[in-house]
Amino acid sequence: MRINTTNWKQVEEYLRYDDRAVVPVGSTEQHGYLSLGTDAILAERVAVEAAEPLGVPVFPALAYGLAPYFLGFPGTVSLRLSTYAAVMRDLLDSLGGHGFKRIFLCNGHGGNQPGQTAAMEWMNDHPGHAVRWHNWWNAPRTWAAVLAVDPLASHGSWMENFPWTRIAGEDPPAGQKPTVDLDRMRLHGRKGVREFVGDGSYGGAYQHSDLEMQAIWGTAVAETRELIGGPWS
């Protein structure tokens, strides 16, 4: 259930019999021809679909993360590392203070990985609480499903091209883009990254069939649901 469809009294009642919560975390950043909100959209959607049958509340996605390399692309927002760690601690403090002791962070953006370290530090300071960090797109079964469709899958490419991340009227090119050399890209600042990356995709096909994408999505939802269900220790 989405937390936005409940009130505080219902949450208080929920906490009488369960202590799990799901928080999607994403980013607002360029994704080539796809939505700037792709990472947050996908993280929240997979979390909601996975948690719904379990009755576990899903909070709104944290839509801002760590994306300094994309600041040359208008619309991208990037938090400082210290800010992100502080936001993560405040978020966990709030949920833990209410009695949520098992908190599932469903991450949709690779650059947010320092958030997992912040969560581990928080757990060390809060015995009896567990925080699970889940990169939904590269969890073992989901990533295997991606590779079964096309082993060349990257940022802004077909693997993030779902009906709910597309922009009306923005049709990606047919065919395939050469892979970007990420090691060289990381040597540049924001202006250089934009020139190096071009349209924003890291390479590979821009789109695969919706039938193939739905199969990947079904795997991701099922895998995420199993992890929310536990075990947690």
N, C-alpha and C positions, 0 to 999 in steps of 0.2 A: 504494500500500500504506500502511496505517496504521502509523506508527512503533511503536505499542503492540503490534503483532503481530510485532515483530522484536526481536533482542537486539543488543548492541553489536558483536559480531563480524560479524553480517550487515551492519550499517551500515558498518563498516570496509571490508568487501568491496565494498559498493555504491560507496563513494567511490573505489575504484580505477578505475572506468570512467564515473562520472557525478558531477556536483557540484551537482545541483539539489535543492532542498527546498521544500516548500509548508507555510506556516503560516497557518491560518485565524485571523482576529481578529474578535471580535464584541463583545457587550455583554450584561450582565444588567440588564434594565430593563423597565418596563411596556410591554406591547403590547396594551392593551385586553383583549379576550377571549382573546387568544392567549398562548402561553407567555412567561414572563419571559426565557427563554433563546432566543427566536426568532432574534436576530441571530447568536448563536454556532452554533445548530443549523443554520441555513441556510448559513452560511459554511463550516462543516466538511463538511456533506453535499455541497455543490457541489464543494468542493475534492477530496474523496475520489473522487467519481464521475468528475471530470475527469482526475485524475492516475492512476487505476487502470490504464488501458490503456498508459500511458507508463512504468509502473514507478517513478514518482517517489514518494518517501516523503512522507507527510502527517503533520505533528505535531498533537498535540491542540490544539483551539482555545483561544486566549487569550480567556477568557469574560468578562473585565472590561475596560471601556473608559471613555469620557468621556460621562457622562450626568447632569450636575449639575441640569439642568432637570426631571428626573423624580424627584428625591429625595423629593418629597411622596407618591409612590406606594410603599407597602411592598413590599419585595423588590428594589427597584432598588439597584444598587451603582454608585458612580462613583469612579474614581480621580482624584487631583489631576493636573493637566496635567504637572507636574514628575515625578510618580511614573510616569505613563504613558510619558513620554519616556525615563525611566531604565530602565523595564522593556523598552521596545523596543530600547534600546542593549544591554542585557544579553543579550537574546534573540539579537540579531544577533552580538554578540561570541562567544557560545557556539557558534552554528552556523558562523560564519566560522572560528573557531579549530579546528574539526574538519575543515575543508576544503570546506564547502559554499560555493561561490562565486557561485551563482545562486539567490537566495532569493525565493520568490514569496509575497507577503503577500496572502491572499484576504480582503478586508475585507467585513463584513456590516453595518457601522454607520456612518452618515454622520458622527456626532459624533467618530469616531476620526480624522478627516482630518489633525489635527496629527501623527499617527504617520507619515504620508508625509514630512513635513518632517524628522522625526527620522531616518527611513531615509535620506533624501538627505544629511543631515549625516554619517551613519555612512559612507556610500559615499565621501564626500570624504576621510574619514580612512582608508579601506581601498581603495586602488587595486587594480584587478584583480577586484573584487567588484561584482555587480550585484544590486540589490533592485528588484523590480517590485511596485508597489502596485496592486491590482485591486479596485475597487468592483464586485462581481459583478452587483448588481441594476441598475445604471445604465450598464453597458458598452453601447456603441452598439447592437448587435443585440438584446441582451436588453431594453433600454429600449424599442426600437422594437416588440418583441413585446408588452410591457406596454401601450404606448399603443394598439396595434391592438385590444386587448381593451377597454380603458376608459381614456380620457385622464385621468380623475380617480383617481389612485393615490397613496396617502400612507401615513405611518406608522400601523401598527396596522389598516390597511384590508385589503381583499381581496388586494392584491398580496403580502402576507406570510402569507396564509391558505392554507397547504398542509396536507395530512393530517398531516405530521410536526411542525407547530407548533400544532396544535389541542389544547385541553384537554377531556378527557372530561366531558360534562355541562354545558359552558359554550357554549351556542349563541348566536351573535351575533344581533342583531335583523335582521329582514328590511328590505329597502330601503336607504336611503342617508342618511348623516349630513351635515349642512352642513359646508363646509370651515372649518377653524379659521384665524383670522387669525394667522399665525406671527409677523409683525412686532410685533403687540400682545402676543402670548403672551410674547415674549422680554423684555418690560419687567417681568415679574413674577418674584418668587422662587418657591421650591418650592411654598408654599401657594397662591399666586396661580395658578401654572401648573396645579395640579390642579383648581382651581375653574374655570379657563378652558377646559381641555381636556375635563373631564367624564370619560367612560368610558375615555379614553386614545387613541382613534383621532383622527387629524387630519382625517378626513372622507372622504366617498365611500362606495361600496358596501362592505359588510362581507364579502361572499363572492361569488365567481364559480364556475362549474362546474369540477370537477376535470379535465375534459378540456381546458379552456382553460389551467388552471394547469400541467398536465403539458406542454403545448406550450411555455409560457414556460420551464419548467424545462429542457426538452431544449435549448432555445436557449442558456440560461445555461451549461449543462454543456459544450456544444460550443464556445462562445466562450471559456470559461475554459481548456479543454484546448488550444486553439490557442495561447493566450498562454503557457501553461506550456511548450509545445513549442518556442516561439521563432519568429523569431530573437530573441536577447538583446543584440544590439549593432547 
